[in-house]
Amino acid sequence: MGQSLTLCSGDREDKNLEFRPISTSADYDPTFSNSPTQPKGQRRIMPKDSSAKKETVFDRLWKHKEKKENLSGDEFEENKLVSENDNILKADDLEDSDDQALFPHSISYTHLSKIFKFTTSEAKTFNESSSLIIDLHRSSNSEFITSLDTRMPELYEIKILGVSDAIKQDLKKFLREYFPQKIKKFELSAKEGSISDLSEYSQELCRATKRVEDEISISHFEISNSSLSTLFSSMKDISKISFISCLLSLPSLPFLSSGSVNLNTLCLENCSSKNTGDWSENPSHFETLVQFLTEGGHFKSSHDEERKIQIHNCGLTTEEIKQVLLKYGLSNVKIMTEVDFFGNYE
């Protein structure tokens, strides 16, 4: 470390300066001199910390882990780890130049793999065919989403499990800023045994779901009229949507959204319109859902493609479901209510 230098001018003292030897070419100025007596190009007075190295993602992660675990640590080992992490990032810049060319606004797959291993201690190699499971029941997975500072690259599937109020703000930021530009499948599930309000995530979920190209699954959420309209207004190329263990309380027809989605499959499992009971007590709520989907153009009868409704344990008989579908012109939609041992519809 450099020595402190106090400059005096009359009664004023300036202690915010540091007198240190030149250590890098950036500090060297052959024409610079603070006084006639100081040899040019040998020493100069610099503001404190002006040469501080730019902090990397791994620097921040290390500080976070050290603070969380209250580690005293060994100074030598800590400096060694920081140095190694800097080298990792520099290597990424060279090895993944092609990745960065393809995804200029996202991190590379190699970089994503390293961050995932650093935060979760799990080794995983990511590519465009990868599935990423983020289980927020585990603190390490929470650390993973908070460690990102750039959008993730394209993946095949993302599952976010165990959503709760404790991680709400971090999850919102992840959905808004770090969700991949494109994925095929997306699942969002609140903590089992609890029901979260989907409207708490409406704005962020809209940003994420418009990037999903095939399937979306929502579990353990309460979905109101406005939440349903907002969700469908953001979706584009979705072929299947699933609502699992959700409270779909739809006492009136939701606002008909203008989204372009046209579903092939609608899946409803363990859904109801209140905390206890199922649609057997409120079958009109199921009819309202079907009316919303058909009149909004999201679920249409087709002679070219088979349409399916998979519905299980919602308190409705096959005949009741059939009558509702007939009422809204969905006579050729296949009704599937039986589930095999593996949870697949027969």
Phi, psi and omega in degrees: 000148178285164179271145179287144179231125179256123178259135181243137174220098187069237179266002185263139176240137177245107183257006184265027179238156182229133180256113185218154177293155176290130181240344180225161180295334180293334181277340189279127177225104186293345181256355186275139174203134180274343182206160179299336184271350182272125179299138181291144172075010182252314181220153173213157179268125183241147172297148181300140175067013181292338181259016183299136181289141180298132183286134180263171176302318183290329174300314181294319179297319180297315179299321180295315180296319181296318180293317183295318184271356179055049181275137173283316174071166174251130187301321180295314181294322179296313179297324179296318181295316179300317179298318180296321180294323176299319180294324178299313181296320178296320178295321177302317182301325181277315185289330189249029180299325178293318177303313184293330177292323179286323182234075186295341182249023178219162177283164180282162177297321180296318179295318177299318179298320181291318178296319179298316180292321182296320185273326185253349185064019178251129179275122180212131178261120184263147169207187185292348179259007186278150170253134180243120176255120179249100182265103185284358170293336183260127183299328181295326179287328175294320178296326180298312184289334178277346182275343181288145174225009178214153180302141178286155176287172182296138178229171177278317187209145172228129174242124176247113186246155174072034180294133178213169181298333183298332183246012189304310184294321178294321179293320178301315180295320179299313181295325185281320191245334190243357179296139183302157178294331181205132171217164180271315186231144180217131177234133176234119185228126175283169181300131180298143182090355178227157178238118179263157181272116183295334181297339177295339184242011189306309184297314181290324180294325177300318179296323183281313187293335179289349178262359181268135189252353186221294186230144175229136177231130179240126183230141173062042177234151169270127185240113182270177177306310183293322179296320180295316179297315181297318181299312183287336179290337183266339184282152183236288190255025184291132177259337181217137172231139181236136171242114185246125178051045180253152171266103179259084181268102185234075182291340178219166182292123177296160175302129183287110184285162185255021180295158185264006184291140175227102188288145167266328185223132173244123182243127179229118180229132176053036180268153180207180181248005175202176186297327178237148181091183181218195184288354177297331179271339181223064182297339180295334179291325175292318178298321178298321178298314180296319178299317179299316183291320182283313181290336176275357179078018184268343181214097187242148176293141182217138177270346182270327182231139179287131175256141183228144168239119179258114184223126186217133174057044177246007176080016180242139177278162178300323180293319178297318179296316181299319181296320179294317180296319177299320181300329184249027172072030181245043186295331182265012176282131181281127180263125181236118183238347183264133181242135179278185183302328183267005178085012179268144180280136182261000000 
